[in-house]
């Protein structure tokens, strides 16, 4: 089966956050939401469920749980038990629940920087501190140096918040790097919350995602893994995600924290997620080739311009672009003036960068590159 990733869908006349954030003169390439139609298997499953015509309360999604277990076993050789799964309406929800569930009064969190904004917000919203471990460029990859941050620990840190593949840097961490992160957590008696929502979106051939909790029995017992089909198959608006928690004590605290506050996953979201995990493999493989081509095209164009540089991401469909060589104070505002809606780097912890979503049609990408070139060359 062939899939059309160059089909344009007009989303200005919908409730799209991405496409209605700015006027139509601006190309929106910010929030992690691609412009591709979801797989036919997802659309057909939703149509069949809607045709039933009854939308009452749902029960625990046993079919989705089975699909998750099979996907993780087949894709990552990670064998989990269905009872480890806690279904939630979003990974950002999971980040906030983890902070509230595992950090007591006067306890804090650790997270990389730059990092996806909900990491930064989760601790603040819950009234907890966050110590940031800066990312460094090493062999053309954004990596953490936890040894550097260790002397800064106050002893009240409780939760280590990780992101793999890294958002916004695009690094897919290798086993030795993950083992270093695990050793850090062990030395400092930390619970680990690992956001792995982009794990299916690996762009470098041969690169392998390794779930943090699969490293060892100890890793499994101290880790809450957050995953979702939302980025993989562009169904984020339906809100189906899951936490994988092997440790029954950690799982009970997570479930207790959500009780009465976080709703169950929507029945249509369950339908879409199960269909994607069971039948969406061929569509994903085709999408990955499109994303690889988009990444290579965009990164080559950016690195050919004065004042800009980008490390091609190993995973995700997000480019973390260094604009520090441009004679501008606010790169995101500068590009917005050129009709380009990028994510401001300050939201991630570094105002010299912008994040560009290249999960789009070839037409959109070409127009974006043209606008970038015009704006930079006009300086």
Secondary structure, DSSP 8 states (H G I E B T S, - for coil): ----SS-----TTTT-HHHHSS-TTSEE--SS--SS---HHHHHHHHHHHHH---------HHHHHHHHHHHHHHH-----GGGEEEES-HHHHHHHHHHHH--TT-EEEEEES--HHHHHHHHHTT--EEEEEEEESSSSEEE-HHHHHTT--S-EEEEEEESS-TTT-----HHHHHHHHHHHHHTT-EEEEE-TTTT-B-STT-----GGGS-HHHHHHEEEEEESHHHHT-GGG--EEEE--SHHHHHHHHHHHTTTS----HHHHHHHHHHHHH-HHHHHHHHHHHHHHHHHHHHHHHTSTT-EE---SBSSEEEEE-TTSS-S-HHHHHHTTTEE-EEGGGTT-TTEEEEE--S-HHHHHHHHHHHHHHHHT-
